[in-house]
Amino acid sequence: MTSKSSASKTAASKPTTVTFSPYLMRRNREALADWLHANGIDPNTVSADHAIRLVGDTIWYHAFDLDPAGRRVADWEAGEMVTVERTAHCTKAAPRLTPSDDETD
Protein backbone atom coordinates (compact mmCIF):
# COMPACT_ATOMS: atom_id res chain seq x y z
CA MET A 1 0.00 0.00 0.00
CA THR A 2 1.39 3.41 -0.92
CA SER A 3 1.21 6.50 1.23
CA LYS A 4 -1.11 8.09 -1.33
CA SER A 5 -3.66 5.29 -0.88
CA SER A 6 -3.36 5.64 2.85
CA ALA A 7 -4.01 9.38 2.65
CA SER A 8 -7.06 8.95 0.43
CA LYS A 9 -8.40 6.27 2.75
CA THR A 10 -8.13 8.69 5.69
CA ALA A 11 -9.86 11.46 3.74
CA ALA A 12 -12.66 9.09 2.72
CA SER A 13 -13.33 8.11 6.34
CA LYS A 14 -13.75 11.73 7.48
CA PRO A 15 -17.45 12.39 8.19
CA THR A 16 -19.32 14.89 6.05
CA THR A 17 -20.20 18.14 7.82
CA VAL A 18 -23.17 20.34 6.95
CA THR A 19 -23.61 23.65 8.75
CA PHE A 20 -26.83 25.64 8.94
CA SER A 21 -25.90 29.20 9.90
CA PRO A 22 -28.28 31.35 11.94
CA TYR A 23 -29.01 33.24 8.70
CA LEU A 24 -30.05 30.05 6.86
CA MET A 25 -31.99 28.90 9.91
CA ARG A 26 -34.08 32.08 9.94
CA ARG A 27 -34.64 32.04 6.16
CA ASN A 28 -35.70 28.36 6.12
CA ARG A 29 -37.41 28.04 9.49
CA GLU A 30 -40.22 25.69 8.40
CA ALA A 31 -38.01 23.21 6.51
CA LEU A 32 -35.52 23.06 9.39
CA ALA A 33 -38.29 22.71 11.98
CA ASP A 34 -39.73 19.75 10.05
CA TRP A 35 -36.27 18.15 9.82
CA LEU A 36 -35.49 18.69 13.50
CA HIS A 37 -38.87 17.27 14.52
CA ALA A 38 -38.36 14.23 12.27
CA ASN A 39 -35.08 13.62 14.11
CA GLY A 40 -36.67 13.79 17.59
CA ILE A 41 -35.71 17.39 18.39
CA ASP A 42 -38.33 19.93 19.50
CA PRO A 43 -37.62 22.90 17.19
CA ASN A 44 -39.08 25.29 19.79
CA THR A 45 -36.17 24.50 22.10
CA VAL A 46 -33.44 25.19 19.50
CA SER A 47 -31.72 28.58 19.55
CA ALA A 48 -31.62 30.36 16.19
CA ASP A 49 -28.59 32.34 17.39
CA HIS A 50 -26.25 29.35 17.05
CA ALA A 51 -25.48 27.26 13.99
CA ILE A 52 -26.76 23.71 13.68
CA ARG A 53 -24.12 21.24 12.48
CA LEU A 54 -24.62 17.81 11.02
CA VAL A 55 -21.40 15.82 11.41
CA GLY A 56 -21.74 12.35 9.95
CA ASP A 57 -24.95 11.08 11.52
CA THR A 58 -24.88 13.39 14.56
CA ILE A 59 -26.78 16.67 14.82
CA TRP A 60 -25.08 19.27 17.03
CA TYR A 61 -27.33 22.13 18.19
CA HIS A 62 -27.83 24.62 21.01
CA ALA A 63 -31.00 24.15 23.05
CA PHE A 64 -32.38 26.63 25.54
CA ASP A 65 -31.65 25.71 29.14
CA LEU A 66 -34.96 25.29 30.96
CA ASP A 67 -35.78 25.74 34.63
CA PRO A 68 -37.80 23.07 36.52
CA ALA A 69 -41.04 24.77 35.39
CA GLY A 70 -40.00 24.51 31.73
CA ARG A 71 -39.21 28.20 31.26
CA ARG A 72 -36.11 29.42 29.44
CA VAL A 73 -33.28 30.49 31.72
CA ALA A 74 -31.94 33.99 31.10
CA ASP A 75 -28.44 35.35 31.72
CA TRP A 76 -29.41 38.90 32.61
CA GLU A 77 -25.81 40.18 32.66
CA ALA A 78 -25.17 38.93 29.13
CA GLY A 79 -28.67 39.91 27.99
CA GLU A 80 -29.40 36.55 26.39
CA MET A 81 -30.98 33.19 27.03
CA VAL A 82 -28.77 30.39 28.36
CA THR A 83 -28.19 27.55 25.88
CA VAL A 84 -26.67 24.11 26.19
CA GLU A 85 -24.98 22.30 23.30
CA ARG A 86 -26.73 19.00 22.62
CA THR A 87 -26.53 16.19 20.11
CA ALA A 88 -29.04 13.88 18.48
CA HIS A 89 -28.76 10.96 16.09
CA CYS A 90 -29.78 11.95 12.55
CA THR A 91 -32.27 9.53 11.02
CA LYS A 92 -33.68 11.77 8.26
CA ALA A 93 -31.48 13.41 5.62
CA ALA A 94 -30.83 17.11 6.06
CA PRO A 95 -32.74 19.49 3.81
CA ARG A 96 -30.84 21.27 1.04
CA LEU A 97 -31.21 24.94 1.83
CA THR A 98 -30.27 28.14 0.08
CA PRO A 99 -30.64 31.72 1.32
CA SER A 100 -33.62 32.29 -1.01
CA ASP A 101 -35.63 29.05 -0.48
CA ASP A 102 -38.47 30.91 1.16
CA GLU A 103 -38.58 33.93 -1.14
CA THR A 104 -41.58 34.25 -3.42
CA ASP A 105 -40.29 37.03 -5.68
N, C-alpha and C positions, 0 to 999 in steps of 0.2 A: 504494500500500500504506500502510495506517495504522500508527501506532506500536503499536496494540493487536494487530494481526495479527502484527507483528514480535515482540512479546513472547510471544504464544502459540506462535509457531513456535519460539522459543528454548526455552520450557518443554517443548514436545513433543520436542525433540531431546535433552533431558537423559536419560541412561540411568537405568533403574530400579535401585534398590539394595535388596537384601534382606540383613538381618543376622541371623545365628544367634549369639545370645549364648552364653557358656559354660554358662549354666543350661539353655537349650534344647538345647545340644549333649549335655549329660549325660542329659537326660530322653528324648532321641530318638536315642540312640547308634546303634542298628542302621539306622534309616532314613538318617541322615546318612552312615554308613559305606558303605552301598550306593550312595548318590549320589556320594560322593567317588570311590569305586572306579570307577563308571561314567564318571567324568570323568578317569580316568587318575591319580588321586591315591591313594597308599597311606594309608588311614585310620590305620594304626598309627604313622605319622610325624607326624600332625597333633596339635598341642597343644590340649587341651580348656580351657586357661586363657586362651585368646585367642579373640575372636569370629572367625567366618568371615563374609566379606562377598562377596556376589555383586553386582557393579557391571556392568550391561549383560550382556555375555557373558564376563566375566572373574571368576574366583574368586580372592579374596585370602585367604590363610590363613597361619598360623605353623606351620612344620615344625621338628621338633627338629634341631639341628645335630648331625651325626654325625662321629665321628673316622674315621680311615682303616680301622679294623676294623669299622665299622658300629655302634659303641656311641654312645649319647647323651652329649653333652658337658655337664658340669655346671659351673655357676658356684657354687663352694663359698661364696664370700663372700655372695652374694645368696641362697643356699639354694634355688636352682631350676635347672632345665635350661635350656640356651641354645637359643633359637629364632631362626629366620630367616624373615622375611616372604617368601612366594613367591606366584606367580600361576599360574593354569592356565586354559586356554580351556574354557568351559562348553559341553558338547555335549548334556547331558541336563538337562531342567528341574529346578529345585530342588523338593524336597519341601515341602509345606505342613505346617508343624509348629505345635503348640500345646503349652503346658506340660503338658497331661494326656494326650498321645497314647499314652503307654505305660502309663497307669494302668488297672487292671482292676477297680476298685471298682464 
